[in-house]
Amino acid sequence: MTKKTQNFKRRLGKKLKQSRRMPLLTRLRTHQKLQQNTFKRDWRRTKMRLKSE
C-alpha cells in the first residue's frame, strides 16, 4: 500500500474536476460552437500520467 502525499491528492482532485462534462448552459450560450469538454477523460481509455512523489 502506497501513501499519497497532499500535492498528489491535489493533482488527482484537479483531474477529477476537469473530467466532468460541459454544463448545458455553456453549450446554449455559445450556440453549440463548444460541444464537448476537451479535458474529458475516461479512466479506461486515457491515462493521466501523473508522477508519484
Rosetta blueprint (number, residue, H / E / L):
1 M L
2 T L
3 K L
4 K L
5 T L
6 Q H
7 N H
8 F H
9 K H
10 R H
11 R H
12 L H
13 G H
14 K H
15 K H
16 L H
17 K H
18 Q H
19 S L
20 R L
21 R L
22 M L
23 P L
24 L H
25 L H
26 T H
27 R H
28 L H
29 R H
30 T L
31 H L
32 Q L
33 K L
34 L L
35 Q L
36 Q L
37 N L
38 T L
39 F L
40 K L
41 R L
42 D L
43 W L
44 R L
45 R L
46 T L
47 K L
48 M L
49 R L
50 L L
51 K L
52 S L
53 E L
